[in-house]
Amino acid sequence: MKNLIHYKNYYGSVHYSDDDQVFYGKIEYIKSLVNYEGTDVISLKQAFQEAVDDYLDLCQSEGITPDQSFRGSFNVRTGSELHRQATLYAKEQGMNLNNVVIKALKQYLLPINRT
């Protein structure tokens, strides 16, 4: 994954500002805005890990459930024609629409993950 770092099931973006000569990013795929920065790769990664730990500590002290990066569900906007085709396909196959989408994603993504 380009421009992403990973720690404790959280992903952080990696960017560079030439004007400020600093690496920076934010925790991705959560609702809260959590930023971090560093002057080099090592300090950026350390700042990201500290940001994740601080976020989790804050959630615990506030009694808030931390956002999860990937909850296992998402909305897909397909347009009415593709929605119709997928629904009819699901009916013909004796499946529900959710299983059709899961099957399609697996067929598309699994070959990518094998490389």
N, C-alpha and C positions, 0 to 999 in steps of 0.2 A: 504494500500500500504506500503510495507516494504521499509525502507531506502529512503523514499521520504517525503519531506515537501512541503507545498502548501501555496502560498501567491499571491494575485492579478492575478489569472489565470496562474501563473508560478509554476513550480515544481523544487525542488532542491534535489540533492542527499545528502545522509548522509553517511559518512565514518569515521573511526577512525584509527589513526596512533598511535600504541603503542610506537614506537620509539620516536615520538615527543610529545606524550601524548596530542594530539589535535584532535578535530573533524573537518572535512573539507568536502567541497562539491563544486558543481558547479550548475548553472542553467541549467537544462536539456531541451532538445527538442527545442533549438534555435541554430542558427548558431554562434552567438557570444560566446566567452569564458569568462564567468563571474564566478570567484571563491570566496569563503568565508571560514572562519574558526572561531572556537570558542573553549574555554577550557572546556565547559560543554554544556548540551543540551540547556539551556536558552540562552547562549551567541551565540551558533551556529544558533539558530532560529532568534535571533536578527540580526546577521551578514547577514543571508540569506535575511531577509526583507530589510535591508539597501542596500544590493547588488542589489536587484530588483528595489528599489526606485532610486538608483544611475544610474542604467542602463536606466530606463525610463527617468530620468532627462537628462542624456547625449544625448539620442536619441532626446529629445525635443529641447535641446540647439543646436544640430547639424542639426536639421531639417530632421532627419531620422525617418522613420516609424519603430517602434520596431518590432522585430520578435514576432510572436505569437507562442505559444507552439504547438497548434493544429489548422491548417488552414482548415481542413475538406477534405483534399485530400492527397493521398499518392500513391506511386508506389508499385505494388505487382508483384513479380517475381515468377510465378507459374510453369514454365516449359511448354513446348509446349503441352503435352498431357492433363494436367489439364486445360490449356487455351482453348484447342479445346473442351473439354467436357463442360466447363462452357459456352462457346459461343453457342454451339449447344443447351444446356439446355435453355439458355436465348431466343433463337429463338423459340424453341418449346413452351415456356411459354408466348410468346408475350411480353417479357421484353428486356431491354438492359443489357449489361454485368455489368454496374455499379449497377443497381438495384439488380442483382443476388448476387453480392458481399455484398451489404448492407444487404440484407435479410439473407444471410449466417452468417454475423457477428452478427446481432441481435439475431439470433437463438442460436449462440454459446455463446455470451457475456451476454445477458439478464439474463439467469439463474444464472450466477456468481454474478451479481450485486444485486440479490434479497437476498443474504445471508448476 
